[in-house]
Amino acid sequence: MEITVLSAQGLKNTSSTLFSNRIRPFITITTYSPNTATSGDKQCHVYKTRVDDEGVNPTWGDKFHLPTDNAFFANRYSCIYLQLYTKRLIVGQTLLGWCQIPVNDIGFPPVGSVRYLSYRLRDKDGSRGQGVVNLAIKLENIVPVAGENFSQPLEIDTCPVIGIPVTVCPRVKDSMS
């Protein structure tokens, strides 16, 4: 699977130090699948964007190739975990927000097509955070196998997010707020 971290918008500048009054954001991406977690295979890859020195509306365009298989897409609890950090000169990295991309949001787009997703960031405690992250996802070499029970996403291409919405789709109630 190819994930392109496009940009983020509306990030809150949380810097309160004397040495820096701006954020220097970057994103880490990991995949989570309950099958892998319970099988004892603790191998986990963390992918990291470059640091954007522009601040509150960063743009990256960084592409990552995440190894996934049919088992990842067959389990409805599988997800991609994204964390947004800022790089501080003295204290190192500080978490600004996070989001989870459920496998249902990815689905199986046609070969060669790209699915654009936007997610509202959550604070450390899971409450509604400040900012939105924009991604492009393209599947590579993954084909649904006949007979496997794959979860299907909603077929509403105009709704940017299904998991933790930025805006609420007309047919979906936001039970998180």
Summary of the structure (lengths in Angstrom):
residues: 177
radius of gyration: 16.8
end to end distance: 31.2
largest distance: 59.8
contacts: 479
relative contact order: 0.22
helix: 8%
strand: 37%
